[in-house]
Amino acid sequence: MTLTQADTSGPDRSGPSTTRYRTLILGASYGSLLSTKLMLAGHDATLVCREATAAIFNAEGSVVRIPVRGREGLIEVDSGSLSGSLQAVAPEKVDPAEFDLVVLAMQEPQYSAPGVRELIGRVAASGVPTMAITNMPLLPYLARIPGLETGALRSCFLEPELWDPFDPDLMTLCSPDPQAFRPPEEKPNVLQVRLPTNFKAAAFADGTHTAMLRDLDTGIEAARFQSPEHGALELPVKLRVYDSVFVPLAKWAMLMAGNYRCVQAEEMRPIKEAVHGDLDASQAVYDWVVGVCIDLGGDISDFVPFEKYAKAASSLANPSSAARALAGGAKNIERVDKLVSLVAAQQGKHLEVVDETVAVVEKWLTQNRAA
């Protein structure tokens, strides 16, 4: 497979696709954001979640609240007002072969949950192209990167055997750049978008599957939401498709400079403090991780400049989700920190600050598992 740098010209958006795609999305929280964008473009989405949560989605639909440039407050998008359809089901009731695309929108350790792990096996057996929206590139995707020894990376995953049946050519990765959360006072079918940036997906190895992604990209770009108060609105959060397999890895540098450095020996600190408390140290980590990705074969154009990331981090006043999970007693989290460290080790590289971060995360996990 030939790797190219990011498709800076973008896909052809001459008009929306006439194909109505059926997408299966594992993860109803973050997944409801993508499902809303797909339904707005006229496609059908099925969310996989717990039985009780599925009942709420099926009875009331989904609600996504999203900021729109030039408008005060949040625009509320109810799935019932969209042209595509929404369904929610428990994992035991799904046949992945009925869908055109499977989206994995949960954190890596969650795929080992009873019911979900069996569904993952059925997804692999179905041969349906699969896109992971996750900070943690899954093993089949990592296998698409030439020269990377994935066997040495298996310890980063809670259950690496889950991913062995997947064909790497049927797996791609999408960076979960948009930030969204479930308001704690609301039902689980309500999602609020905090940072409405774009999903950045790498192309599949197969051109036919990539064409489907570009169709979805085009439809989402062209779609407009008919707001009762404001008329036709272009909503943020698009799906962008790139030729380079390294574009979704741009999140690695951000995670290592900010999210995982929220984890301290005794307590957690906000992302803003982790990045801006010592800006020089943060940039050193950021640039080092970008260098690791470039040495894998990436191009500098695949990555976000540190200054742009630092500006965005200045508004992130809470600890990262990984830090909050550890503080709450989590026994497993996504180990992007360990993955980056081991990938760098294959290049003969290490950075003391990164080593310290990996060690302190290990310490928290050890404490939580012993508690």
N, C-alpha and C positions, 0 to 999 in steps of 0.2 A: 504494500500500500504506500502511495506517495503522499507525504505530508506537505501541506502548503501553509503559508501564513494566513492570518485572518482575512476573510472576504470583506475588505473595507468598502467595496462598492455596494454591498448588500444585495439581497435577492431582487428579482424582478417583481415589482408590485403594480403591474399594469391593470390588475383587476382581481376581485375575490374569486376563489375557487367555487365551482359548482358542485364539487364532491362534498357529501355530508359524512364526516368521519365519526367513528365510534371510539371513544377513548376510555380506557379503564384506569382509574387513578387510585393508587394505594396511599391513603392518608387524607383524611377529610379536613384537616385543619389547614395546612399550607396548600393542599391540593384544591381546596375550594376557590382559591384565587385563580389558578390556571383554568379550572372548570368554568368559572364565570367568563373569562376571556374567550374560551372556546365556544360557549353557548351564545355569547354575543355575536360571534362570527357564524352562527348557524349550525354548529356541530353538537353532538350528543356526548354527555359525560356520565360516567358511573363512578361513584365514590365508594371505596371500600373502608368500612369503619366498624365500630362495635354495633351490636344489634340495637341497643337503646338509642345510640346516636343516629343510626340509619333511620329509625322510626321518626325522629324529629325532622331530618332532612326530607323524608318522603311526605310528611304531613305539611310542612311549612316551607319547604324549599331552602335555599341558601340566601344569605344577605352579606354582601361585601361593601364595606364603607371605605371610600378611597378619595384622597385629595386630588383635586384637578386644578392645574395652574390657572390663575385668574378668577377662581371661584372661592368664596369664603366657606369655611367649614368643610364637611365631607359630603360627597355624593353617595347616596345609598342605592346600591344595585341589587334588586330582588330577582332571583332566578326565574320567577314566574313571569317576568316581563320580557324575557329574552326568547329568541327564536329557536334556540337549541333546547334539548330536554335534559333534565337532571334526574338521576336515580341514585339511591344509596343502598348498599347491601353489606351483609356480614361476609367475611372472607370465605366461609364454608360454602357459600351459595353462588360462587363465581366460576364461570368457565372462560378463561382468558382467550380461548380460540375464537370467541364470538366478536372480538374487537380488532380494530385496525392498528391500535397503538396502546401499549401499556406504559404508564408513568409511575415510577417509584418515588413517592413524595414523603417518605418517612425517614427518620434517622436510622443509620445502619443497624444498631443493636435491636431495633424494633422488629426487624424481619425474622427474628428468632422466636417471636411470640407464638404460642399455640394457635393454630388456624392460619396464621399469616405465613409461617414457614412452609406449610403444606401448599398454600397458594403460590408461593414463590417457585416451588417445584413444578406446579402446573404451568406457570408462566414460561419457565425454561423449556418445558416439553412442547408447548404450543407453537413455538417458532415465530411468535408475534414480535415485531420490533419493539424494543423496550428503551425508554429514556429515563434515567435516574436524575431527579432534581435533588441533589444532595451535595453537601460540602465534601463528603467522603467518596472519592471515585471508587466504584466497585471493581472487584478483581477482573471481571471480563473486559471492562473498559481499560484498565491499566495494561492488560495484555495487548491492546492495540498500539501501545507506545513502543517503538522499536528500541531494543537494547535494554529494556527494563526487566530485571529478574523478579518476576512477581512471586516466585516461591519464597523469597526472603521477606516478603511483605505480609504474609498470611497472618502473622501474629498480631497485626493491627486490627484484625476483624474478629468480632465475637464468635462467629461461626463460619469460617471461610468455606467450608464444604457446601454451604448453600449455593454458592456462586459457580461451583465447578461444572454443573450441567449446561450453563449458558454458553452460546456461541458468541465470541467477542464481536463478530461482524453484525450481530443483532442488538448490540448494546451501545448506547451513546450516553453522554453526560450533559446536563444542563445546570449552569450555575444558579443557585438560589439567591440571586442578588436582591430581589424585592424583599422588604422586611414587613412582616405582618404578624398580628397576634390576635388571640381570642380575648375580647374584653371579659374579665373575670365575672362581671355581674350579668353577663348575657348567656343565652343558650349556646350550645356548641355549634349551631349552624350560622353563627354570626362571626365574621372576620373583619378586622380593621387593619388597613394598610398604613404603615408608618412611613416607609420609604418606597415610593413607587417607581423603582428602577426596572430595567428590562431583564427578562430571562435570556441567558446567552447559552445557546445549545451548539454543540459540535455536530457536524454532519455524521451520518451513519457511514459505514464502509460501503454499503450498497446504495447506488444512486437512486433506485426506485424509492427506497425508504427515506432518503434525504429529500426527494421531491415532495413526499407527503409533508415533511416538516416545513418545507418552503411554502407549500400550499396553506398550511396552518398560519405561518408567519404572515402571508399575504392577506388572508382573510381577517386576521386580528387587526392588522394595520388599517384595513379599509372600513372595519365595522364602526358604527356610531351608536351611542346609547341615547335613546329618546327619553330625556328627563322631563317630567311634568312641569318643573319650574324653569328649566333653562333650554329646552329644546334639544336638538341633536348635539351631543358632546363627544369629543374624542377623548377616550379614557386612557390614562397612562398604563404602563406595564405591558410591553409588547414581547413577543417571542422573536428573538433574532437568531438566525442560523449562520454558522461560520464554518469554513472549510477546515480550519485548524483544530486539531484535537486538544490544543493547549489553551485555547481561550477560556474554557470553564475552569482551568487550573489557576486562573488569575486570582481566584478567591484565596488560594493558599497563603499568599503573602499577607493578605489582610487578616486572615485568621491567626497567623503566627505573630504578626506585629501587634495585634490588638486582642482578639477574642481569647486566645489561650493565655496571654500574659495578664489577663484579669485574675487568673488563678494565682493566689499568693500562699505562702506557707501557712498562715493562720486565718486569713479572711480573703474575701473577693473585693476587687475594685472595679469601678466603671470602665468601659472601653475607652471613654474620653481620657481618663487618667492613665490608663495603660499606655496609650499612644502619646499623649501630650505631656505626661509626667517627665519623660526624658525623650524628647523628640529625636535627638541624634541616635540614641540606642534603638528606637523604633524604626528609624529609616535604615539603620544597619541591618536589622533583621529582615525588613521588607526587601531591601535590595539583594540580600543574600539568597532569599527564597526565590526571587525572580531569576537570579543567576542559576540556581539549581534547575529551574524549568527551562531556561534557555539552553543549558548544557544537555538537556534531554532532547532538544530539537526545536524548542519554541522560538519565536521571534519577539523582539522587544515590543512590536506593535500589538502583540496578543495581550499585553498587560497594562494595567491602569497605573499612571504615574503616581508616585508616593504622595505628592502634594494634593492631588485630587482626593485620595483616600483619607489623608490626614484632615482635610477640610470636612469631609463627611463624618469622620469619627468625632469631631468636636461637638456634635449634637447628640452623641450616644451616651446618655447620662446613667445608664444602668450597666451592671455586669453582663457579660455574654450569657447566652442560654446554657453553654457548657459549664461555665462557672456557677451559675445558679443551680444547675442540676447537681453538681458535685457538693455544693453547700447544703443542698436538700437531701443528701444521702444516696445519690445515684451510685449504683454498683457498676454501671457500664455507660460510657458515652462514646461518641464518635472520636476516634483517635487520629485525627488529621495531624496533630503534633508529632505523634510517633511515626506516622507514615512519611511525612516530610523528612524527618531525621534519618530514617532508614533509606529513603531514596537518595538523599545526599551522601550517605555512607557508601553507597554503591559507586559514587563518583570520587570517593576519597575525601569528602568534605565533612566538616562539622563546625558548628558555631557554639561557643560557650553559653550564650544566652538561650539558644534553642535547647541545648542539653539540659539546662536548668529548668526550663519550662516543662520538658518531658518528665523530668524527675519529680517535680512538684505535683504534676497531674497523677503520676503513678502513686505518689504518697497518699493523695486524697482517695484514690480508688481502693488502695489497700486498706485504708482506715475504714472506708464505708463498707467494704466487703466483710471486714472483721467485726463490725458493730452488731 
